[in-house]
Amino acid sequence: MDDARTPTEKANPGGASIASASAAPISAGGENANGPQQLRHGHELPFVAPSSYLRPKPTSRTMPEKTASSPLDKEQMQGLRGIREFLKVRTSYDVLPLSFRLVVLDNDLLIKKSLNILLQNGIVSAPLWDSRNSAFAGLLTSTDYINVIQYYCQFPEEIDQVDKFRLSSLREIERRIGVVPLETVSVHPMRPLYEACRRMLRTRARRIPLVDTDDETGRETVVSVITQYRILKFIAVNNEQHTMLLKKPVRDIGLGTYSSLATATMGSSVLDVIDLMVKHNISAVPIVDQNFKLLNVFEAVDVIPCIKGGAYEELASTVGDALSRRADDFGGIYICGEDDRLDSIFDTIRKSRVHRLVVVDDDSRLKGIISLSDILKYVLLFGEEEDDIRQVGTMI
């Protein structure tokens, strides 16, 4: 039986895909690694490109027009329909590996202590539990810590109180800073995986807890948490016969965001980047040099080490300093070109832990960003009839 329950793999920054990328590792100043400026830990980039980078590129970058009835379009839709049918017959429970670790945090825990727990366990989120009511209470993510930082900036006179906040205070913090609370969503582990995917897209959640009910006590039980990456990997591992049909380049299917991109430099402060994330409602900001060449990507999870131990004053430090705090096993930034095909991206997801792909040109200049949400949305919704979408909405 097909199954994605394989040991957690690590991205290999020294593989052939890296060697095929057009750019060498780049230093904080944007110079080639062979130049005079020395690389600093966290600044060097193991760029990782989809396997299609290894294929010969066409001599012309102009793609021919495709009609709605072209064989390529028909093959693409056949692949998408196959994936959707697969998601409808598999459950969210099927996505879980054979062995996994689940960290659940009590809602009464100090926010300051929760930071240390996440860092010590090498995780970036955790389900919350209301021990007083014996009920699931939501999901702690890096967004919650960014909200705490906003509170610290808006009410600096209350800095002494920030260290006393508990996880149960997160909703009050959202109210004080004027943030619309995220919907607390979960899904039963035995419901169709397609339903979990649609619920994630509707709420813009990147991960969703699986919550069951104990037959004897009638109380809720948190089983695990599934992420967009884990779902897409599950598809890539078990549904290759359909993902291999997705041969249209990302340019042709309009996958990703290419306009009004928020960017920063290595010299930008962490607070400046957090402000961009909040303003544009994004979870990552590309770091570029003066020529718009991609150097790195600052992610929302990079905020967590910056405020470890309540060191909020370190938020004034530079992005370069913050990125140097990344773990030694950081997998690198995954890149692709507009000519790369969706089947090669799924192949990359199957082999490595990918959170997003940065689209660059042949000179490593930033062109756009493809999030996992973009991929999941395309796979689930492209070509769907409105009636079908409404039907799924009522099911959710």
BAVEXMI-47980 format. One line per field, with one value per residue (C-alpha): chain; z, x, y; residue number from 1; residue in one letter. Coordinates in Angstrom, 2 decimals. Each point is the difference from the previous one (the first is absolute). Layout:
BAVEXMI-47980
ch = [A/...]
Z = [Z/...]
X = [X/...]
Y = [Y/...]
i = [NUM/...]
aa = [a/...]
//
This chain:
BAVEXMI-47980
ch = [A/A/A/A/A/A/A/A/A/A/A/A/A/A/A/A/A/A/A/A/A/A/A/A/A/A/A/A/A/A/A/A/A/A/A/A/A/A/A/A/A/A/A/A/A/A/A/A/A/A/A/A/A/A/A/A/A/A/A/A/A/A/A/A/A/A/A/A/A/A/A/A/A/A/A/A/A/A/A/A/A/A/A/A/A/A/A/A/A/A/A/A/A/A/A/A/A/A/A/A/A/A/A/A/A/A/A/A/A/A/A/A/A/A/A/A/A/A/A/A/A/A/A/A/A/A/A/A/A/A/A/A/A/A/A/A/A/A/A/A/A/A/A/A/A/A/A/A/A/A/A/A/A/A/A/A/A/A/A/A/A/A/A/A/A/A/A/A/A/A/A/A/A/A/A/A/A/A/A/A/A/A/A/A/A/A/A/A/A/A/A/A/A/A/A/A/A/A/A/A/A/A/A/A/A/A/A/A/A/A/A/A/A/A/A/A/A/A/A/A/A/A/A/A/A/A/A/A/A/A/A/A/A/A/A/A/A/A/A/A/A/A/A/A/A/A/A/A/A/A/A/A/A/A/A/A/A/A/A/A/A/A/A/A/A/A/A/A/A/A/A/A/A/A/A/A/A/A/A/A/A/A/A/A/A/A/A/A/A/A/A/A/A/A/A/A/A/A/A/A/A/A/A/A/A/A/A/A/A/A/A/A/A/A/A/A/A/A/A/A/A/A/A/A/A/A/A/A/A/A/A/A/A/A/A/A/A/A/A/A/A/A/A/A/A/A/A/A/A/A/A/A/A/A/A/A/A/A/A/A/A/A/A/A/A/A/A/A/A/A/A/A/A/A/A/A/A/A/A/A/A/A/A/A/A/A/A/A/A/A/A/A/A/A/A/A]
Z = [0.00/-0.83/2.98/0.73/3.39/-0.53/2.40/-0.03/-2.66/0.02/-2.97/-1.54/-0.79/-1.65/-2.65/-3.76/0.05/1.69/-2.45/-2.79/1.39/-1.84/3.09/2.42/3.74/0.66/2.89/2.06/-2.25/-3.15/-1.24/-1.37/2.57/-1.74/0.55/2.80/2.41/2.40/0.37/3.37/1.42/-0.98/-2.93/-2.37/-2.05/-1.10/-2.86/-0.99/-3.37/-1.33/-2.01/-3.22/0.27/-1.13/-3.26/-3.07/-0.19/-3.20/-2.16/0.08/3.21/-1.85/0.71/-2.79/0.48/1.23/-0.75/2.55/-1.93/-0.49/0.98/2.65/1.62/-0.08/1.61/2.65/0.92/0.05/2.56/2.13/0.01/0.95/2.97/1.16/-0.15/1.97/2.71/0.26/0.75/2.43/3.54/1.94/2.23/-3.03/-0.24/3.41/0.08/1.82/2.82/1.02/3.01/1.16/2.34/1.49/2.12/2.89/-0.49/3.45/-0.97/-0.09/-3.55/0.91/0.98/-3.11/-2.09/1.71/-0.44/-3.74/-0.39/2.13/-2.00/-3.39/-0.89/-1.12/1.14/2.51/0.83/3.08/2.68/2.48/3.03/1.94/-2.57/-1.41/-3.51/-3.04/0.17/-3.30/-1.59/1.06/-3.01/-0.78/-0.80/3.69/0.91/-2.66/1.65/3.34/-1.64/-1.40/3.49/1.37/-2.65/0.53/3.80/0.97/3.45/0.72/-0.73/3.55/-0.60/-3.26/1.79/2.18/-2.89/-0.31/-3.15/1.05/-0.39/-3.76/-0.91/2.27/-1.64/-3.42/1.21/1.43/-3.22/-2.25/-1.69/-1.25/1.83/-2.17/-0.13/2.28/-2.38/0.24/-1.87/1.01/-0.98/-1.83/-2.20/-3.66/-0.55/-2.69/2.72/2.09/-3.06/-0.77/3.62/-0.01/-3.13/1.35/3.24/-1.53/2.55/-0.84/2.49/1.57/3.19/-0.10/2.90/0.94/2.79/2.66/-0.16/3.75/1.37/-2.95/0.34/-2.83/-0.74/-2.12/-2.28/-1.98/-2.35/-3.78/-2.13/-3.60/-0.60/1.42/-2.16/-3.19/0.81/0.55/-3.47/-1.53/1.53/-0.63/-3.12/-2.35/-2.89/0.12/1.08/-2.97/-2.27/1.28/-2.71/-0.50/1.13/3.00/-2.32/-2.06/2.97/1.83/3.11/2.66/0.71/-2.29/0.74/3.05/1.63/3.45/0.27/2.46/0.15/2.33/1.76/0.66/3.61/1.14/1.08/-3.52/-1.47/2.58/-0.97/-3.64/0.98/1.96/-2.64/-2.90/2.01/-1.11/1.76/-1.87/-1.43/-2.69/0.84/-3.05/-0.82/-1.80/-3.35/1.19/0.05/2.49/3.07/2.47/1.36/3.47/1.25/2.80/1.92/0.00/2.49/2.72/0.80/0.02/3.06/1.90/3.69/-0.54/-1.78/-1.89/-0.35/-2.50/-2.46/-0.90/-1.31/-3.72/-2.10/-0.62/3.72/0.45/-2.83/1.57/2.85/-2.25/0.84/-1.64/-1.79/-1.74/-3.39/-2.15/-2.26/-2.83/-3.32/-3.43/-3.31/-1.84/-2.51/2.69/-0.07/2.80/-0.29/0.81/3.00/1.32/-0.53/2.14/2.71/-0.07/0.67/2.29/2.67/-1.94/1.48/-3.08/-3.26/-0.99/-3.74/-1.46/-3.50/-1.53/1.89/3.38/0.08/1.92/-2.17/2.33/2.78/-0.15/3.35/0.89/0.26/-3.66/-0.98/2.13/-1.26/-3.63/0.50/1.71/-1.79/-3.52/-2.53/2.68/-0.73/2.40/0.94/1.07/2.11/1.76/0.65/1.70/2.00/1.47/0.85/1.99]
X = [0.00/1.30/1.12/1.99/1.08/3.74/2.61/0.33/2.49/2.39/0.59/3.39/1.66/2.92/-1.90/-0.06/-2.92/2.14/2.81/-2.49/-1.11/1.40/1.28/2.75/-0.57/-0.24/1.35/-1.81/1.27/-1.15/3.46/0.95/1.33/3.37/0.19/1.77/-2.94/-0.19/-3.22/-1.71/-2.02/-3.62/0.85/1.33/-2.80/-0.17/-2.34/-1.98/-1.73/-2.65/1.31/-1.24/2.99/2.07/-1.91/1.06/-1.88/-1.74/1.89/-2.93/-1.64/-3.20/-2.53/-2.42/-3.66/-2.06/-3.65/-2.45/-0.23/3.73/1.40/2.17/-3.03/-1.94/2.90/0.32/-3.69/0.21/2.78/-1.89/-3.19/1.97/1.55/-3.39/-1.55/2.97/-0.53/-3.69/0.60/2.90/-0.35/2.02/1.16/1.67/2.41/1.55/3.34/0.26/1.91/-0.28/0.30/-2.78/0.62/-3.17/0.25/-2.28/-1.81/1.14/3.69/2.00/0.62/3.66/0.33/-1.81/2.78/2.62/-2.09/-0.36/3.73/1.03/-2.22/0.89/-3.63/-1.69/-3.58/-2.01/-3.66/-1.39/-2.00/-2.48/0.57/-2.84/-2.58/1.92/-0.34/2.05/0.78/1.67/3.43/3.09/2.02/2.65/-2.84/-0.88/3.53/-0.10/-3.20/1.81/2.77/-2.58/-1.45/3.48/0.51/-3.41/0.12/3.70/-0.98/-1.47/3.20/0.06/-3.40/0.98/2.09/-3.00/-2.37/-1.28/-1.08/-3.60/0.74/0.61/-3.58/0.10/3.27/-1.67/-2.84/2.34/2.02/-3.06/0.74/-2.89/0.32/0.71/-2.79/0.64/-0.35/0.58/-1.09/-0.86/2.86/-2.32/-1.64/1.06/3.34/-1.67/-2.15/3.04/1.61/-3.07/-0.27/3.64/-0.53/-3.16/1.66/3.45/1.49/3.33/-0.59/-3.06/-0.36/-1.68/-2.44/-1.91/-2.51/0.62/-2.76/-0.05/0.25/-1.39/2.91/2.13/3.40/2.69/1.41/2.54/0.46/0.30/1.59/-0.30/3.48/-0.92/-3.15/1.84/2.74/-2.64/-1.35/3.48/0.96/-3.25/-1.40/2.93/-2.04/-2.06/2.60/2.17/-2.81/0.35/2.43/-1.01/2.58/-0.84/-0.10/-2.81/-2.18/0.58/1.33/1.34/0.23/2.06/-1.08/0.23/2.53/1.15/3.80/2.72/3.79/2.55/0.29/-3.73/-1.04/-2.04/-2.75/-0.15/-0.47/-2.65/-1.82/0.03/-1.41/-2.82/-0.76/-0.12/-1.30/2.87/2.25/3.27/1.94/2.69/3.35/1.62/3.05/0.10/-0.38/-3.08/1.93/-1.31/2.21/-2.28/-3.55/-1.03/-2.85/-2.45/1.58/3.31/-1.62/-0.17/3.76/0.16/-2.23/1.25/0.10/-2.00/2.85/-2.31/2.76/1.70/-2.81/1.92/2.87/0.46/-1.49/3.52/0.59/-3.38/0.61/3.32/-2.02/-1.48/0.67/2.99/-2.29/-1.98/-0.93/0.43/-2.20/-1.79/-0.08/-1.48/-0.42/-3.17/0.76/0.00/-2.94/-2.33/0.95/3.63/-1.14/-1.94/3.13/1.93/-2.69/0.17/3.75/0.47/-1.68/-1.26/-1.96/-0.05/1.84/1.52/-0.23/3.17/1.30/3.25/1.93/-1.51/-2.15/-3.24/-3.08/-2.65/-0.91/-1.95/-1.47/-1.30/-3.42/0.30/0.74/-2.77/-2.52/0.88/-0.18/-3.40/-1.77/1.31/-2.71/-2.58/-3.61/-1.60/-2.66/2.68/1.74/-3.25/-0.72/3.37/-0.56/-3.20/1.77/2.58]
Y = [0.00/3.43/1.97/3.16/-1.21/0.24/1.36/3.77/0.94/2.92/2.26/-0.72/3.32/-1.77/-1.93/0.31/2.40/2.62/-0.39/0.62/3.35/2.97/1.80/-0.92/0.50/3.72/1.97/2.60/2.74/-1.74/-0.98/-3.38/-2.42/0.14/3.78/1.82/0.13/-2.94/-1.95/0.07/-2.86/0.49/2.27/-2.61/-1.51/-3.62/0.86/-3.07/-0.16/-2.41/-2.93/1.59/2.35/-2.95/-0.27/1.99/3.28/1.06/2.47/2.40/1.13/0.82/-2.71/-0.95/0.75/-2.95/-0.42/-1.33/-3.28/-0.58/-3.40/1.67/1.64/-3.25/-1.85/2.71/-0.25/-3.78/0.26/2.53/-2.08/-3.10/1.80/1.30/-3.46/-1.33/2.64/-0.86/-3.69/0.47/1.33/2.54/-2.86/-1.60/2.94/-0.68/-1.83/-3.33/1.67/3.63/2.27/2.28/2.96/1.50/3.16/0.86/3.30/1.09/-0.14/3.24/1.22/0.48/-3.65/-1.20/1.56/-2.13/-3.15/0.56/0.66/-2.97/-2.36/1.46/0.83/3.20/-0.60/-2.02/-0.69/1.74/-1.77/1.48/-2.22/1.62/-1.02/-2.99/1.36/0.92/3.74/0.84/-0.06/1.96/1.26/2.59/2.43/0.08/1.05/2.71/1.26/0.11/2.03/2.44/0.35/0.70/2.71/1.62/-0.09/0.27/1.26/-3.45/-1.91/-1.37/-1.58/-1.70/-2.64/-0.82/-0.70/-3.54/-1.80/0.59/3.74/-0.25/0.85/3.07/1.07/-0.26/2.18/2.65/0.35/-0.12/-3.33/-2.13/-3.34/-3.01/-2.53/-2.97/-2.91/-3.71/-3.10/-3.54/-2.34/-2.39/2.64/0.14/1.72/2.11/1.57/0.92/1.61/2.08/1.10/1.08/2.08/1.60/1.09/0.65/-2.40/-1.64/-2.81/-1.54/-2.12/-3.40/-0.20/-3.15/-0.74/-2.61/-2.63/-0.55/3.53/1.96/2.43/1.33/-1.53/1.63/-2.71/1.99/2.96/-0.23/2.71/1.08/-1.37/-3.41/-0.14/0.95/-2.50/-2.67/0.79/0.01/-3.37/-1.89/1.63/0.31/-1.40/3.19/2.58/-1.03/1.24/3.58/1.06/3.63/2.60/2.16/3.02/-1.52/-0.92/3.31/-1.72/2.36/3.74/2.24/3.56/2.29/-2.30/1.10/-0.22/0.96/0.10/-1.59/3.35/0.35/-0.38/-2.98/2.39/1.45/-3.47/-0.89/3.19/-1.15/-3.39/1.59/2.63/-2.47/-2.98/-2.22/-2.52/0.60/2.95/-0.48/1.59/1.61/2.12/3.36/-1.79/-1.92/-3.26/-2.51/-0.46/-1.72/-0.14/1.15/-2.20/0.56/-2.88/1.92/2.38/-2.64/-0.20/3.81/0.31/-3.04/0.82/3.18/1.80/2.37/2.58/-2.33/0.73/3.15/-2.15/-0.61/-2.75/-1.30/-0.45/-1.69/-2.47/-1.00/-1.53/-2.65/-3.62/-1.65/-2.46/2.75/-1.46/3.09/2.06/-1.77/1.83/-0.55/1.79/0.93/-2.77/-2.69/-2.35/-0.97/-3.67/0.89/2.05/-3.00/-2.08/2.49/-0.13/-3.80/0.04/3.02/2.09/3.01/2.91/2.27/0.55/3.32/0.69/1.50/0.78/-1.26/2.72/-0.98/3.12/-0.30/-0.51/-1.40/-2.42/-3.24/-1.01/-3.43/1.65/1.01/-3.60/-1.47/2.55/-0.73/-3.76/0.18/2.84/0.53/-0.84/-0.79/0.95/2.49/-2.55/-2.47/2.66/0.94/-3.66/-0.47/3.18/-1.37/-3.25/1.98]
i = [1/2/3/4/5/6/7/8/9/10/11/12/13/14/15/16/17/18/19/20/21/22/23/24/25/26/27/28/29/30/31/32/33/34/35/36/37/38/39/40/41/42/43/44/45/46/47/48/49/50/51/52/53/54/55/56/57/58/59/60/61/62/63/64/65/66/67/68/69/70/71/72/73/74/75/76/77/78/79/80/81/82/83/84/85/86/87/88/89/90/91/92/93/94/95/96/97/98/99/100/101/102/103/104/105/106/107/108/109/110/111/112/113/114/115/116/117/118/119/120/121/122/123/124/125/126/127/128/129/130/131/132/133/134/135/136/137/138/139/140/141/142/143/144/145/146/147/148/149/150/151/152/153/154/155/156/157/158/159/160/161/162/163/164/165/166/167/168/169/170/171/172/173/174/175/176/177/178/179/180/181/182/183/184/185/186/187/188/189/190/191/192/193/194/195/196/197/198/199/200/201/202/203/204/205/206/207/208/209/210/211/212/213/214/215/216/217/218/219/220/221/222/223/224/225/226/227/228/229/230/231/232/233/234/235/236/237/238/239/240/241/242/243/244/245/246/247/248/249/250/251/252/253/254/255/256/257/258/259/260/261/262/263/264/265/266/267/268/269/270/271/272/273/274/275/276/277/278/279/280/281/282/283/284/285/286/287/288/289/290/291/292/293/294/295/296/297/298/299/300/301/302/303/304/305/306/307/308/309/310/311/312/313/314/315/316/317/318/319/320/321/322/323/324/325/326/327/328/329/330/331/332/333/334/335/336/337/338/339/340/341/342/343/344/345/346/347/348/349/350/351/352/353/354/355/356/357/358/359/360/361/362/363/364/365/366/367/368/369/370/371/372/373/374/375/376/377/378/379/380/381/382/383/384/385/386/387/388/389/390/391/392/393/394/395/396]
aa = [m/d/d/a/r/t/p/t/e/k/a/n/p/g/g/a/s/i/a/s/a/s/a/a/p/i/s/a/g/g/e/n/a/n/g/p/q/q/l/r/h/g/h/e/l/p/f/v/a/p/s/s/y/l/r/p/k/p/t/s/r/t/m/p/e/k/t/a/s/s/p/l/d/k/e/q/m/q/g/l/r/g/i/r/e/f/l/k/v/r/t/s/y/d/v/l/p/l/s/f/r/l/v/v/l/d/n/d/l/l/i/k/k/s/l/n/i/l/l/q/n/g/i/v/s/a/p/l/w/d/s/r/n/s/a/f/a/g/l/l/t/s/t/d/y/i/n/v/i/q/y/y/c/q/f/p/e/e/i/d/q/v/d/k/f/r/l/s/s/l/r/e/i/e/r/r/i/g/v/v/p/l/e/t/v/s/v/h/p/m/r/p/l/y/e/a/c/r/r/m/l/r/t/r/a/r/r/i/p/l/v/d/t/d/d/e/t/g/r/e/t/v/v/s/v/i/t/q/y/r/i/l/k/f/i/a/v/n/n/e/q/h/t/m/l/l/k/k/p/v/r/d/i/g/l/g/t/y/s/s/l/a/t/a/t/m/g/s/s/v/l/d/v/i/d/l/m/v/k/h/n/i/s/a/v/p/i/v/d/q/n/f/k/l/l/n/v/f/e/a/v/d/v/i/p/c/i/k/g/g/a/y/e/e/l/a/s/t/v/g/d/a/l/s/r/r/a/d/d/f/g/g/i/y/i/c/g/e/d/d/r/l/d/s/i/f/d/t/i/r/k/s/r/v/h/r/l/v/v/v/d/d/d/s/r/l/k/g/i/i/s/l/s/d/i/l/k/y/v/l/l/f/g/e/e/e/d/d/i/r/q/v/g/t/m/i]
//
